[in-house]
Amino acid sequence: MPKKVVSVRFELMTITNAVRGAGALAERAEDVGDDEARQLQSAIRGILSLVACRLRDLERAIHGEVDPEQFHAPHNAAGTSSPNPAESDVVLEEWATERRERYARALARPDDERREREKRQAK
């Protein structure tokens, strides 16, 4: 199975479009009644929440804290044709199996240590 590869450029383009959409909804909210404005505000909050999560995930993947495979999606799949082939891209490949296993062991370690402490304290 081919590796999943995330295009940072495509992810950022999608995030930018989401922010633009939130801005358009905010402009629309200025011209409508209170009930519709409240609905639009709710949609804007939802969009901005998703944007914040995607930016957090992207940052964590860039710093090697999370496997890029975790937020791979059709809109950010690398290997598709670039909108402007003259521009370069940064791509993040999903982790190799060995790295995933090391990460899982590192995450499990605090729980194992906690259980050991609890056993010692119970004695």
C-alpha positions as CSV (number, residue, x, y, z in Angstrom):
1,M,0.0,0.0,0.0
2,P,1.5,3.4,-0.9
3,K,2.5,5.7,1.9
4,K,0.1,8.5,2.8
5,V,1.8,11.9,2.2
6,V,0.4,15.2,3.3
7,S,1.0,18.3,1.3
8,V,1.5,21.2,3.7
9,R,0.8,23.6,0.9
10,F,-2.6,22.0,0.1
11,E,-3.5,21.9,3.8
12,L,-2.7,25.6,4.2
13,M,-4.7,26.4,1.1
14,T,-7.7,24.6,2.5
15,I,-7.3,26.4,5.9
16,T,-7.1,29.7,4.1
17,N,-10.3,29.0,2.3
18,A,-12.0,28.1,5.5
19,V,-10.9,31.4,7.1
20,R,-12.2,33.3,4.0
21,G,-15.5,31.4,4.4
22,A,-15.8,32.4,8.0
23,G,-15.1,36.0,7.0
24,A,-17.8,35.9,4.4
25,L,-20.3,34.6,7.0
26,A,-19.3,37.3,9.4
27,E,-20.0,40.0,6.7
28,R,-23.3,38.4,6.0
29,A,-24.2,38.4,9.7
30,E,-24.0,42.2,9.6
31,D,-26.9,42.4,7.2
32,V,-29.4,40.0,8.7
33,G,-31.7,39.8,11.7
34,D,-30.8,38.6,15.2
35,D,-31.9,35.0,14.8
36,E,-30.0,34.4,11.5
37,A,-27.0,36.3,12.9
38,R,-26.9,33.9,15.9
39,Q,-26.9,31.0,13.5
40,L,-24.1,32.5,11.4
41,Q,-22.1,33.2,14.5
42,S,-22.4,29.5,15.5
43,A,-21.2,28.4,12.1
44,I,-18.3,30.9,12.3
45,R,-17.3,29.5,15.7
46,G,-17.4,26.0,14.2
47,I,-15.3,26.9,11.3
48,L,-12.7,28.6,13.4
49,S,-12.6,25.7,15.8
50,L,-11.8,23.3,13.0
51,V,-9.2,25.7,11.6
52,A,-7.5,25.8,15.1
53,C,-7.5,22.0,15.2
54,R,-6.0,21.6,11.8
55,L,-3.3,24.2,12.5
56,R,-2.5,22.4,15.8
57,D,-2.3,19.0,14.0
58,L,-0.1,20.5,11.2
59,E,2.3,22.1,13.7
60,R,2.5,18.8,15.7
61,A,3.2,16.8,12.6
62,I,5.9,19.3,11.4
63,H,7.6,19.0,14.8
64,G,7.4,15.2,14.7
65,E,5.0,14.9,17.6
66,V,2.2,13.2,15.6
67,D,2.0,10.9,12.6
68,P,0.9,12.9,9.5
69,E,-1.2,9.9,8.6
70,Q,-3.5,11.0,11.4
71,F,-4.8,14.0,9.5
72,H,-4.2,12.9,5.9
73,A,-7.3,13.7,3.8
74,P,-8.1,13.9,0.1
75,H,-7.7,17.7,0.1
76,N,-4.1,17.5,1.4
77,A,-2.9,14.4,-0.4
78,A,0.5,15.0,-2.0
79,G,1.2,13.6,-5.4
80,T,-1.7,15.2,-7.1
81,S,-1.0,17.9,-9.6
82,S,0.0,21.2,-8.0
83,P,-2.0,24.4,-8.8
84,N,1.3,26.0,-9.9
85,P,4.0,23.4,-10.6
86,A,6.7,26.1,-10.4
87,E,6.1,26.5,-6.7
88,S,7.6,24.0,-4.3
89,D,5.8,22.2,-1.5
90,V,6.7,20.7,1.9
91,V,5.4,17.1,2.3
92,L,5.0,15.1,5.4
93,E,5.1,11.3,5.0
94,E,3.3,9.0,7.4
95,W,5.6,7.3,9.9
96,A,7.2,4.0,9.3
97,T,5.8,1.1,11.4
98,E,8.9,1.1,13.7
99,R,8.4,4.8,14.5
100,R,4.7,4.3,15.2
101,E,5.6,1.5,17.6
102,R,8.2,3.6,19.4
103,Y,5.7,6.4,19.8
104,A,3.0,4.0,21.1
105,R,5.5,2.6,23.7
106,A,6.5,6.1,24.7
107,L,2.8,7.0,25.2
108,A,2.1,3.9,27.2
109,R,5.1,4.3,29.5
110,P,3.5,6.9,31.8
111,D,0.5,4.6,32.4
112,D,2.8,1.6,33.1
113,E,4.8,3.7,35.5
114,R,1.7,4.9,37.2
115,R,0.4,1.3,37.6
116,E,3.7,0.2,39.1
117,R,3.7,3.1,41.6
118,E,0.1,2.2,42.6
119,K,1.1,-1.5,43.1
120,R,4.1,-0.4,45.3
121,Q,1.9,1.9,47.3
122,A,-0.8,-0.7,47.8
123,K,1.7,-3.1,49.4
